């Protein structure tokens, strides 16, 4: 049985470009999906499909040994902000008087204790009536301004270092990792008539204190919501509160998506047809992540004899994929071979087991460690693999996929650039790096992933269909626990706190239909409506 998927949570000449357009299906969105642009002090990004007219200014810290974290948090905030409109991200140190006047709202990410904040920024925040979201550190610098406590009804407090493993929001308990011991700002509230507590931190003894508050135009979050994030995390609170600051509310709506994963030339046609029949009977549209070339260079699954073949030599699998299309399935490109060369990357070199666009290994603690881009990595190299993959789809009559998913959700910025140019659309979780916002050299030692509870256009410029509640995994692997349908359903229930959020998962067809039936039934029972990936891409 193949190794389980790792759940993680990154141009050519005219003739070749034409081939790419035919094989991969370049669409009209790609031209409008140019990557966010960078200047020496800021980077701007376009809105996701269906977004509103918000223009968000994201400001972040840059000083001291952990100044690089400011860009990490700003990247994740900018990604979420694209759901509501355009954004600009810049170091807070570069702020000049009146800068926020050009924007709908400002989000400040306080990640460095006592970051020297420009006086102009503090003055403008006190004076503006526009929404301000202030996250974590340095609220004391704002609170020191004359009239702050009178205006907002609270003052700067102290960091509460108690064990907090839950954050209560909208009647649900969201998780918070016990590894997170940096503390949460506990604000003294002097005027409860002015201050609304939006979410509460729950200590181990059951006592609570405010995790997020709102007073007038100011929303304050007591910690960075991007650290130690899981499927069920208080990160979802932050994702939902952005509707108030950037989206002007939004009618409650909950959609679900399902993607069938790691389908290659070696797939069992009967498994594929059985799943298609079940989902069609349930009126559940679905996506199918397909890699069109199977490689086993070491002969791991063939008594030591290497194997290498494409969908063209497996007509029954092609027929099953066409059958899935007839039952409401959308094929997406899941790389070319879903493995890399003839090396273990990190397992055995077999398609669907290994990484294709990024290097990794398994360490002595049985954890998968990301090592960096492959040695050939470039936009040209990645584009060539995608063009080759698309050519197989077209040659076998399956049509050119219009959406891409990176194997194991891992790639370099150059690879993401290739996808943005050819597709402009992905269906995955992104892998990001310090340097993407600033234009500095990419720091591959500090990569970070992010999932989204709604459609975004991320910092690489592509529209991203979300996948946010993971997959069914009956066996533990690489320090990842067993994850059964009940676990995904529980995550879907917590995601209901996001007022226009999704519950999006993936499923391996070789697991059969029993787990799938439990999963689909449970998600529907929560009030979700299953939709296609195209529905999300169309806003």
Secondary structure, DSSP 8 states (H G I E B T S, - for coil): -------------HHHHHHHIIIII--HHHHH----EE-SSEEEE---TT--SEEEEEEE---STTTHHHHHHHHHHHHHHTTTEEEEEEEGGG--TTGGGGSSEEEEEE-STT----HHHHHHHHH--SEEEEEETTHHHHHTSTTHHHHHSEEEEEEE-S-EEEEEETTEEEE--TT--S-EEEEEES-TTT-EEEEEEEETTS-EEEEEEEETTEEEESS-TTSS--TTBTHHHHHHHHIIIII-------EEEEEEEEE-TTS-HHHHHHHHHHHHHTT--EEEEE--EEEETT-TTTTT--EEEEGGG-HHHHHHHHHHHHTTEEEEE--SSSS-TTS-SSSSSBTTTS-SSEEEEE-TTS-EEEEEE-TT-SHHHHHHHHHHHHHHHHHTTS---S-B--GGG---HHHHHHHHHHTSEEES-EEEEETTTT-S--EEEEEEEE--SS-EE-TTS-EEE---S-B-BSS-BTTB--B-HHHHHHHHHHGGGSTT-EEEEEEEGGG-SHHHHHHHHHHHHTT-EE--HHHHHT-
